[in-house]
Amino acid sequence: MTKTRIHNLNIRYYTPSPPNPILNLIHMDRGSSLDDDTSVHLQINELRKLSETCGSNTIFEPQSSCEARECNAESVPSAPVLRAPEKKLTLFALRLSIFEKSATGLGTLGFIWATVVLLGGFAITLDKTDFWFITIILLIEGTRIFSRSHELEWQHQATWSITDAGISSFRALRSSSHILIKAVKQTFNPLSLIRKPSHNTREVTKVDHLHVERWNHSRTPTRTWISSDVPLLPYGKWVFLSRNISKVLYWLQLFSATACVVLSSTRLVNHNYGEVQKGDSDKRNRQSALNIFYALALAEALLFLTEKAYWEWKVIYCKLLEEVNKECELGPSGMVSIKRFFYDAYSRCVNGSIFDGLKMDMVTFAIDLLASSSPDEQLIGARILRQFAISARYSDDTLQKIGVNLSVVERLVEMLNWKDPQEEEIRKSAAEILSKLAGKRQNCLRVAGIPGAMESISSLLQTNRSSGDGADEIGEKNLILDHANYSFWTFNHLGLLILKKLACDHDNCGKIGSTRGLLPKIIDFTHAGEKLLRDKNVAPSQILTVKRSLQLVQLLASTTGATGKHLRKEISEVVFTISNIRDILRHGERHPTLQKLSIEILTNLALEEEARERIGGTGGVLKELFTIFLNQGMPEHRNQVRRSAGEALAMLALESRANCHRILRLQVLERLIAALEFPMLRVTAARILRNLCTYFGSDCFYLLKGVIAAAPTVLKAIMSEENKLQEVMVGLAAQVFKHMTSNESSIMFERAGIKEEELAKALVQILEKYIHPSAKVPRIRRFTIELAIWMMHDNVKNVYIFKDLGMKKELEGVLETTAELESFNIFSGTVGLSRHTTTIHSLVETALNLLKDQ
């Protein structure tokens, strides 16, 4: 068996007060802020970030795949590359193993020399004193040499348990060599004897009790022994516990080395090995042989003591373990992990090549422990990986190593299903690691691709909706608060965070939607009543839950393609979706971010005709949207919310006569016309008015007669503005003027101070400018042609004006450059939705015929 030596580590084990898990989760959600009056600047920054993320793109224009799905995937600022702190430990283990193997080699050589040369060749001729000295040294050294590997094994076993017994014994049975060294310190620094206990010491004492109490609930294997707690004999159990035997072996080795130094030095100094008579050839080399033996024994013992001194210097004085633990950011409780890592590295250096320990690193070490069947080892591994995954300095390297190791990801996903309260910390650590892992785009599909991953993540979400008494009712939702021994709320946050990051990938959205029971769970978390939304002292965790659930629903609802269509249908069919959003719109004035997310969900759901009717038919939704959109007293930093509300209203009025009728019943027409004067609201107000004019029906246009008052404002905007605002104003004019008589239109031109010839020239210039369809203003050529057709129908003189301006040439150019881009009202990504009933070819042909006929 390999010969080794190991020493006790004298470590102060302090445990911090349990951190607030909710605050940690808030910090994990990068870029997020809670909406309360005490942090308005955070709301402003967050709304600005939402605005920049979306840019000026809306569903009314096509978006590239990058623009259409811009998620807040983690972009942690690159930290400087740091040397791995654990390298100090592996280098320390290497140096110790050099001392160890050198001492072992000398000891073995001395043992062979004594048995073969001295006792074999000079056993009869040795003096009685030397005989017994050699015998005692051999017995001491032989026992020590052949017990070294066993001591390492016992020491290693002592680190396997970090439960209450293991921790208390580790703290209480600290090596007395530490006490000895402290006494020496106090000798040179007498003031330390009268130093008062520090504030930190008092805190640590209190915290230790909390920690021990927490670990009293730690899970232990019920069908197997913990190696460190095995009583080897039925009597004297404290002495013969395996974790204490290592301490006995340690002191025996220290005593034997000291005895060896004393005995060897005594004989070498005295140098009295007996007289050798002349001619006595049997004793001729005895003196040299004894000198060599005592020198080997002395050298071997001194090497051991040097190793011991180096050990104590680095561990006690230099506090190497505490230093590495601090650099690894593992916290006071991480000392157990550091100690275990060092023992493993030292074992490899001693049992194999001295360079074997240099190949170890903390991440690989933690991954190996995570796969263990021991709950304590699983906890150590989970703690290390969690801390490294959330550290700005080590996260990139850690997440890369975890991400490429599919078995580790599977293990972490499996741990999400561990609902035993005694495994709470392991489960929470696994969830936090996965939340960071899912933030890396390349790992999204790997996590979601594991069989049962979505179901495991869903198990983190704890909602309790009782089953109804029959099929004609739905059970009531009961709020699950944190239990004294279990943090349900923390797992809700982590589950939503993981899903939100996974939903940044289009394929994962489909998997989330197809996971049984997951969508209703997510939507349950969007519920926020009046009391919660208006409470100034609301718990940040509750608002954070609502926010994350809304972010997740918004990502799902904005998914493109067939997957998005299916998801929007599924979301809108959950009976609580729209009513939950309505409550946020109605009572959430203190939380503009929540309102903006809610409005964006409605806008995306309205892409589907059936969902559009559901939203409009839910009492109060349209009213609350108009309240937000037309609220002139709203602070400037909430303009994004108002703009989003306008887009949602424009979507709800699109191709929905019922919703148009509901909007007109709110008597907001005059305020919409007035909104055309406000720069921030002009585009959305024009879209709402155009949709009302287009889809309400010409037979009921008398209800919209008041919209003609907007004509002067619209004409001025066409002449002076460009791009998107010009597009929507041309589109609105094409609809408004259709329902005017020639006299009425003439009056409107006079009020605007614009001649028809000037408008005709402006329309021709638009077609000249947009030779090809533009993704930013995909409908501007269509609307221009519609307005030109009305003008030619309204007044024959306009035909000649258009002819003189070269309208025919421009129309022929349009025929050569038409594209599908111009055929749709709205877009989902790059897919067009809500196709226009009249093709642009038909409009061009109509306009050319008017020019030709005249």
N, C-alpha and C positions, 0 to 999 in steps of 0.2 A: 504494500500500500504506500502511496506517496506520502512523504513526510512533510508536514507543514506545521506552522506555528501561527497562532492568532491571539490578539489581545482584546481586552474589553474596550469598548468605546464609551467614553464618559461624556454623555450628551445631555444638555439641559433640554427637556421636552416641555415646551410651552404650547398651549392651545389658545388661539384667539377667540374672542367672542364670536358667535355665529353671525356671519354677514347677512345683510338684508338681501334675500334672493331677488326680490322685485326690483330693487335699485340696480342690481347687477344686470338684470334683463333689460332695463331701460337703457343702460349704457351699451348693451350689446346691439340694440336696435339703432345702428348708426344713422345719423341724419334725422332721427325722429325727435320730436319734442311734444310735451304734453300741453294741452290747451287749457290754460287758466289765466285769470287776469294778472297774476303775478309774473307771468312770463310772456308778455305780448310780443317782445322782440323775437322770441323763439317761434311764435306763430307766424310772424312776418317772414322770417327766414325760411320757414318750412313751406309756406305758401309760395314764396318766390322760387324755392327749389322745385316745387311741383310745376310751377309755370315754366321754368327753364327746361325741365324734363320733357314736358309736353311740347314746348316751343309754341309756335303759332298753329301747329297742326291740329285739325279737328276731323271728325268723321265726315265732314262735308268736302274733304279733298283726299286723294289717295296718299298713302304713306308707304315708305319702303319698310322692309321687314325690320330694319334696325329702329326706325322711327316709331313703327307701330307698336313695338314692345320694348320699351325702354324701362328696364327694371332697376331698382336700386341694388343691383348686385354689388357685393362688397368690394370697395376699392380702398383697401387700407393703405395709408401712406407708407411708402417703402422706408423701413427702418434700416439703419446702418447694419451691415453684416457683422455679427459679433462672434467671437470665439465661443464654442460650446463650453459652458461652465464645467460640465462633468469631465472635461479633459483634465482638469486639475486632480480629480479623484483617480482617474485611470493612470495618470502619471505617478501619483503618490503610491498607488498599488504596485506599479512597476518597480519603483525604487525599493519599496518594502520587500518585494519578492526577490530582488537581487540580494539584499541582506539575508533574507530567509534561506534562499537556495545556497548562498555561500556558507552560511552557518551550518546548514544541513550537510553540505559536502565535507566541511572540516570535521563535523561531529562524526560522520560516517567513517571518514579516514582515521580519526582517532580511535574509534571503536574497533576497527579492523586492526589497527596497529597494536592496540592493547591486547586483543584476544589472540592474534597470530604471533606477534613478536615478543611481547612482554610475558604474557601468561603462558604462551606456547613455548617460548625459548628460555625464559628466565624465571619461570614460576618457582623452581626449587631454590634458586640462588638469590631471590629477592629478599630484602630485609622485611621484617614483619610490618614495619611502619609503611613502607612503600606498597607492600602487598595489599594492606587494608585500604590505603588511600586509593590505589588503582581500582580495587573492587568497588569501593563506595562511588567513585567517579563513574565507573562503568554502569553501575546499577542506576545511578541518577540520570546519566546521559542516555543510557539505553531506554529507560522508561520514558524519558522526555522525547527522544527521537521518534520512538514508535507510537507515541500518543499525540504527536503534533497534528496529524491529519484528522484524528478523532476529535481533537479540540476544535478544529475548524468546522467540522461537521456539527458539533454541539453549538458552537457560536452561531452558525448559519440557521440552525433550527430555532434558536432563540429569537430570531427576527421574523419568524413566520407569522406570529400573532401580534396584532396591534389592538386586540380587544382590551377590556378593562384590566384583566389580570396581567397581560403582557406589559401594558403601559405603566401600571402602578409598580410592578416589580422592577421594570427598567428604571423608573425614577427613584424608587426606594432603595434598591440594591446597587446603587451607583458605586463604581469601583472606589475602594478606599484610597487608591493611589491618587485619585483626584483630590481627596481630602488632604492627603500629604502635601501635594503640590500647592494647594491653597494655603496650607500652613506656612510653607516656604515663602509664598507671596506676602503673607501678612507679616512675616519676619522682616522683610525688606520694606514694607509699607505699613507701619503700625497704625496709621490713620484709618486704614480700611477696617480695623477691628471695631472702631466706634462709629463707623458710617451707618447712618439711619437707613432703614429699608426704603427703597425707592418706590415711587408711585407705580412704576411698571411692575415691580415685584408684587405689590399688593393686588394689582389687577390680575396678574397671572395666577395668583393663588385662588382668586374668585373664579377665574375662567377654568382652571383645572377641574374644579368641582362640576362646572357645567359640562365640560368635555367628558368626564368620567360618567356622569349621569346619562349623557347621550349615548356613550358606548355600552352602557348597561343593556341597551336595546339592540345591540349589534347582533346580527345573525351568526350563529356558529353551527357547523355541521352536526346534525343530531345523531348520525349513525357512525361517525368516525371520530377518532381522537385528534385533538390539536397537538402536534408534536411537542410544542414548547410546554404543554401542561401535563405531560405524561408522568405519573408518579412511578418511578422505577421500582421502588420497594414499598411495602405496605406501611412501614413505620418511617418516621422522620421524613414525611412527604415534602416539607418545605426544602430540606437539603437536597433531596433526591429528585426534585423536579428537573426535567431535562434542561430548562433554560437557566438553572442555577449551577448545574454541573460544569458548564463552560467556565464559570467564574472560579470554581474550585481548581479546574485544570490550569487556568491562567496563573493563579497564585502558586501552584505547585511548580510550574515552569519557571516563574520568577525566582522562587526559593532555590530551585535546583541550579539555576544559572549562577546565583550569588554564591551558593555553596561550592560550586565548581571553581569559581574565581578564587575563593578563599583557599581551598585545598591546593589548587594548582600553584597559586602564587606562593603559598607557604613552602612547598617543596622546592620550587625553583629558587626562592630566596635562600633557604637553608642549604640547598645543594648538598645534602648529606645522605648519600645513597649507600653508605657502608664502604669499608676499605676493600681494595682488590689486591690480593697478594701476587707477588711476581710469579709468573709461570702459570697463573690460574687463567687459562684461556676461556673458560666458561663464563667468567664475569668481565671479560675484557671490554665488551661493547655495551655493558649494562647501563652505565652512566649516560651515554649518548642516547640510547633507546628511551630511557626515562625522561631525559630532557625534551626529546621530540614529542613524547606523549603528553607531558604536562603543558608544553607549548601549544600543541594542537587543542587540548582541552581548554586552556586559557583563551586562545584566540576564538574558539567557537563560542564560549560563554560571553566574551567581550562583544563579539558581533551581535549576539542576541540582545545584550544590554544596550548596544548602540542602536539597534533596530527599535528596541523599546523606547529609548530616549527620543529618537526621531519621531516615533509614533506619538508620544505624549506631547512633544513640542508642537507638531503640526495640528493635533486634534485639540489639545487643551489651551495652549498659548496662542497659536495662530488662528485657532477656531476655523479650520479649513472646512469642516462640514457645514458650519453655520454660514460661512462665506459663499459656498457653492449653493446652498439652499436659498440664500438671499438673491443671488444672481439668477437662479432658475425661477424665482418668483413663486415658489411653492408655499410660502407662508410657514408659520411656526410648526404646523402639523406635518409639513413636508420633511421634517427631520427623519421620520421613520422611513420614508421613501429613499432619502439620500443614504441613510445607513444601510438599507437593504441593497441598494445599487453598488455601494462600495464593497460590501461583502462578496457580492457576485463577481465583481471585477477582480478583487484580490484572489478569490478562489480560482479563477481562470488562470491568473498569472502564476499561481503556486502549483496548481495541479497539471498544467500544460506548459506551453511556452510562456516565457515572461512577457511576450508581446500579445498574448491572446486577449488580455484585458483591455488593451488599447482599441480593440475593435468594437467595444461596447459604446452605446450612446443611450441617453435617457428615453428617447422616443421608442427605439426598438425594445428596450428593457420594459417599458410600460406596455407595449403591444403584447409581449410575451406574457406578462402578468395578467393582462385582460383575458387571455384565453385560458387561464388557470381555472381549476374547479374550486379553489379556495376563495371564500368570500373576502377574506382580508387581502389577498393578493389582487383580486379583481378590483377592490376599492383603491388600493395603491395605484394600480395601473390606470384606473379611470381618473383619479385625481391628477396624476401627472399629465395625461393626455389633455384633460380639460384645461389645465392651467397653461400648457404650452399652446393649445389651440386658440385661446383668447388673448395670448400675449402678442403685442405688436411686433416684438423682436423675434419670436420663434414660430409664429403661426404659419407663415408660408412654408417653411421646411417641414413642420409637423403635419400640416394638412396634405402636403404633397405625398409624404410617406404613407399616411393613412389612406388617401384616395386611391393609390395604385395597388393597395392590398385589399382585395375584395373580401377576403375572409374576415378582416378586421371590421370593415363596414357592415358586413352581415352580423357580426357579433354585437356591434353597437345597436343595430336595428333590433336584434333579438332582445337586448336589455331594456328596450322601451316597453316591453310587455311585462316586466317584473314589477308587480304591484304590491309585493310584500312591503309593509312599512319599514322593515329592517333593511331593505335594499333601496331605500329612497335616494340616498346620496349617489349610489352607483347609477341608478336610473336617471337622475337629474344630470349627472356628469355626462352620461351617454347622449342625452338629449341636447345638451349644450354643444358637445363636440359635433354632432350631426348638424346643428343649426349653423355652425361655422363652416362645416364641410359643404353644406348645400349652398352657401354663399359664393362658392367658386363655381363658375359656369361649367367647367369641365367635369365637375363631380355631380351635377344635378341628376343627369341620366343614370349615373352609377348607383346613386342612392335609391332613386325611384324604380330602377330596374330590378332590384332585389325582390324576389317573390314575397309577398306579404308585407312589404315596406309601408304602403299606404295604410293598411290596417293597423300596423304597429304604431304609426304616427297618430292615427285616429284615436288609439287607446289613451293618448296623453290628454285628449280633450274630455273633460268631465262635465257633462250636462245631464241633468236629471229631469226628464220630462215624464211625468207619470202617465201610465196608459189610461185612456178614457174608458168609461163604463160601456161604451158601445161604439159602433162604426159611425154614429152620427155626432161624435164629439172628439176633441183632441185633448190629450192630457195636459195638465198645467205644468209649466216649467218652474222647477225649484232651483234656487241658486245654491250651489255647493261652495261653502266657504272653507278656508283652511282648517284642518283638524289640528288638535294639539300635537299630534305625532306625524302629521303628513301635510305637505304643502300642495294641495290640489291646484290652487291658483297659479303657482309657479309653473306647473306642468301645462296648464292651459296656455300660458304665454309662450312657452317653448314650442308646443305643438303648432300654434298659429304661426310662430316665427319660421319654423321649418317649412311648413306648407307654403307660406308666402314666398320664401326663397325658391322653393321647387317650382312654384307657379310661374316663375320667370321664363321657364321653358315651355314652349307650346305643347309638346308631347305630354309633359307631366300634368298639364291642365286636364287633358282627357282622362288621365288615370285618377286624378282627384275626383272628377265628376262621376266616374264609374265605380268608385269605391262605395260600397253599400253603407248608407247612413251617415256619410261624411258631410255632404252638403247641408242637410238640416242642422247638424251640429254646428257648423261654421256660421250659419245664418242665425242660430240661437244666440251666438255671441254678439251679433250686431244690435241686439236689443238694448236700448238705453231709455229709461223712463224720464219723465219730467224732473223728478226729484234728483236723479243722478246728474242730469245735464245742467241743472241750474244751481247745484250745490257748490258753493265756493270752496268748501273743505273736502271735496270728493277725493277719495284715495287715487293717487296717480295710476295704480295698477288697474283700476276699473276702466278708466279712460283709455289706457293703453290696450286693454283687451278689445274694446270696441273698435279702436283705430286699426289694430292689426287684422281683425276680422273683416272690416270694411276694405282694407287694402287688398286682402286676399280675394274677396268677392269681386272687387273691381278688376283685378287681374284675370279672373276667370271669365267675367262678363265681356272683357275686351279681346278675348281670344278670337282669332280669325278662322275662316274656313268652316268646314262641316262640324269640326269639333266645337268651335265657338257657337254655332247655331244651336247645337244640342245643349251646350252648357247654359246658354241664355234661356232656353226653354225650361230646363230643369230648375234653374234658379227662380225664374218668375212663377213657376208652378208651386213652389213652397209658399204656403199661405201667409207666412209672417214676413216675407222679404220686403214687400212694398210698405206695409204698415210700420215696420221697424224704421225704415228710411224716413217715412213721413214724420215720425216722432222726433227724429234727429233734426229734420228741417224746421219743425215747429218750435222745439225747445232748445236747440243747440246753438243759440247765438253766441254763447261763450266759447264755443269750440268750432271755429271756422274750418279747420282742417277736416273735422268729421263731416261737416256739411258739404264741403267740396267733394270728398270721396263719395258721399251718398249720392250727390247729384250726378257724378260721373257714372255711377252704377246705373242710375235711371237712364242716362243718355245711351249707354251701351245696350241695356235691355231693350230700349225702344227701337233698336235695329230690327227687331222681330215684330211683325204686325200684331200677333196675338198678345205679346207682352205690352205693346203700345196701348192697346185697348184696356188691358188690366190696370196699367198705371193710371191712365186717365179716369178709369171707373172707380178707383180707390179714392174715397172722399177726402178732400183737403190737400191732395198732392199738388194739383195745378195751382191752387190758391197759395200754398206755401212757396212754391217756386216763383210765382209772380211777386209775392211779398218780398222775397230776397232780391229778385231782379230789379224791381222798381223802387227799392228802398234808398232814397236819396240821402238819408242820414247815416248810412253805413260808413264806417271808417275806411280810409283809403286802402289800408293793407288788406281789406277784404274784397277788393275789386275782382280778384280772380274768382271768388265765390259767385259774385253777381254775373260775371261773364259765363261761367259754367251753367248757372241757372237758365240764362238765356238760350244757350245751346240745347239744353234739355227740353225747353219749351218748344223750340223750333223743331226738334225731332218728334215730339209728341203731336205736333200739329201736322206733320208730314203724312199725307195720304190717309188722314183720319178725319172724316167729316164729323164723327161723334165728338172727338176731342176739340175740333174747331168750334163746334156748337157750345161745348162746356166752357171754353175760353171766353167766348163772346158773352156768355151769361155772367161772367165775373165783372163785366163792364170795365175792361181795362184798355179799350181801343184808343181812347184819347191819350192815355198815359203812354201807350206804345208809340203813338205818333210823336208825342213830345220827346220820347227817348231818342228819336232820330237826331236830335240836336246835340246829344251828349256823345263825345268822341268814343268813350269806352263802350257805350251800349249800342252804337249805331248799327254795327254789322249784325248783331244778333236780333235787334229789334226789327231790322229790315227783313231778315229771314222769317221771323214769326209772322209779320204782316203779309209777306209774299205767300207763305203757306196757307194763311187764312183766306187770302183772295183766291188762291188756286184750287183749294180742296173743299171749300165750304159749299160750293155749288152756285152756279149763276142764277138759278131760280130763287135763291134766297139772298141775293147780293144786296138787297135793300137794307139788310141788317148791317152790312159793311159800308154803307154809303158814306159814312164819316171818314173813311180812309182816304178819300180824294183830297182831303185837306193836307195830306202829306206830300202832294205832287210838287209844290214849289221847292220844298226841301230836297226831294229826290232829284229834281232836275238840276239844282245847283250842285249837288254832290257828283252827278254824272259828269258835269262840265269841269269840275275842279279836282276831283279825287282820281285815284288810280288803284290798280291791283284789286285786292279783295273787296274793299269798300265800294269801288266802282262796279264790280261784278254784281254785288247784291242789290245795289241801287238800280242798275239797269234791269235786273230781273224783277224788282218790285214795280218799276215804272211800266214794264211790259204788261203786268197784270192790272195795275191800277187804271191805266189809260183805256184798257179794253172796256171798262164799264162807265166811260164818260161819253157824253155827246160832244159833237164838234165845238159847240159853244163853250161847254164846260172846260174842254181842254185848252181852248184859246185863252180863256180867263186865267187858267193855271200858268200858261206860258207868260202871260203878261205879269202876273204876280211874281213870278220867278225872275222877270227881267231878261228872259232868254227867248230868242227867236227860233222857229222851227228849223230854219236853215242852219243855225249854229249847232243844234242838237244833231241834225243829219250829218254834218261835217264831223262831229265828235264820234258818231257811230262808225263812220267810214274809217276814221283814224284808229279806232279800236281794232277793226279787222286788219288794218295795215300793220298794226303793232304785233298782233298775235297771228302771225302767218301759220304757226303750228299750235296745236292744243297745248295748254300750259297746265301742269299738275297743280300749281298753286291756285289758279283760277280756271278750273276745268269747264265751267259753264258760261264763261263770259261771251264766247262767240255765239252760242245758242241764244242767250238772252238778247244780245245785240240784234240778231236777225229777227227775233220775235218783235222787238220794239220797232224795228224798221218796217216790218209788215204792217203793224198797226198804223204807223204814220202814213204809209202809202194808201191804206184803206181809208183813213180818216180824211186825207186831203190829197186830191189828184196832183196838186202842185208839187207835193213832196216827191212824186215819182220823177219828175224832171230834175228836181234838185239832186236826187240820188244818182240819176244818170250822169249829170254833169260832174259829180264828184267821183265817178268811177266805181260805183257800187257793184256793177255787173262783174267787173274784173275781179273784185275782192271776193264776191260770192263764188265765182268759178274757182278761185284759189282755195276756198273753203272745201269745195267738193273734192278737190284733189288731196286734201290733208285731213279729212275727218278721221276720227279714231273712236274706239269704244270708250275711251276716257270721257268723252262728251255726252255719253248716253245715260249717265246715272246721276241721281240726286245725292246719294251718300256712298261712302266706301267703308269697307271693313278691311283695313290694311290696303292691299292692292286689288281687292275684289270689289267690284261695283255692286251696289244694292239699289233697289227702287229705281228701275229703269223708266226713263221718260216715255210717255205714251206716244209721243210724236218724235220720229227720228230727225236728226239734224239734216239728213238728205232731203226729207220731205219739206222742212222749213226753207232750205235753200231753193228747192224747186218752186215753192210757192212764191218766194221773193223774186226769182228770175222771171216767172210767169207774169207777175205784176209789172215788172219793168218792161217786158216784151209786149204785153197787151197794150199798155199805154203808148 
